[in-house]
Amino acid sequence: MSVATKTDKIQRLAELAATKETSTGDSLWREAFRRLKRSKMAIVGAVVIALFILLAIVGPYIAPYSPTAQTWRGEVFPNRGEFVGMRPENWFGLDHLGRDLFSRFLVGARQTLLVGVVATLIGLTIGFLVGGLAGAFATLGGERGKRVDSVIMRFIDIMLAMPSLLLAVSIAAVMGQSLTTVMIAVGVVQIPVFARLLRGSMLVQGSSDYVLAAQSLGVRKRRIVVSQIIPNSLSPVIVQATLSLATAIIEAAALSYLGLGNPDPAIPEWGVMLTQAQRFFDSGAPMMAVYPAVGIIITALGFTLLGEAMREALDPKLRG
């Protein structure tokens, strides 16, 4: 048997070991999916997320009125604490400018989802690149690689040393008030979380038997990292991305609440709606704040439930 053939055979064996197949021949992901289907927590979380995404997609099309039209302004007197509550033509009532709250709630769901998803993708993408680079150097880079890893991770530690909301507020304040600024600020806050998680997972995988076998056969280090270590280190990162979506939505709402979100208050977004409602919470219109707040809480809870269920399904200590 030639050296090349022997190397390919051992490489296939390493790939087989890296997939962590069970005694029944099922892969980690198939087993995790079966566990998720049996988990009530995962089902509830998935249903909440599905409803939220559906609402974000069809909301602007099923909204009964324009979310910016001040059609009933003459019926609302916020200076006297007189607001229009729930009625047949306005299911959630009217805000302080006579706009239909139900229409604004439906349209605002899309903006809220957009901010959460884009912010998480920013943090995930940059964190994946930084953490993957640091993990590759730390795992197979020798002494020089460990020094590079140490430099990268010290920058990550500096970012982690700052409270996440304070860091996001600082970035948003420097960049100026806009929806794009909110996405970038929340995304940057999540970079160190993904970077450290991926690096740690890669360090664990780097000491596995299949990596040692591949190294002993002379397989290139770059190939080991790209084809084996990184794919088998993604499980906790994917779970964290699900959990980070909930955090991103809450932090984006907080920035909007602090006045750092979309500069046009007429465009509905749940965080902006909370900002506008704070003045009237104790003066006759508490429901203006309750509706967007409940929407944010339920949506964040859905992502959290699904993320926790995925973590349990992918945790080897919890698999029977």
Secondary structure, 3 states (H helix, E strand, C coil): CCHHHHHHHHHHHHHHHHCCCCCCCCCHHHHHHHHHHHCHHHHHHHHHHHHHHHHHHHHHHHCCCCCCCCCCHHHCEHHHCECCCCECCECCCECCCCCEHHHHHHHHHHHHHHHHHHHHHHHHHHHHHHHHHHHHHHHHCHHHHHHHHHHHHHHHHHHHHCCHHHHHHHHHHHHCCCHHHHHHHHHHHHHHHHHHHHHHHHHHHHCCHHHHHHHHCCCCHHHHHHHHHCHHHCHHHHHHHHHHHHHHHHHHHHHHHCCCCCCCCCCCCHHHHHHHHHHHCCCCCCHHHHHHHHHHHHHHHHHHHHHHHHHHHHCHHHCC
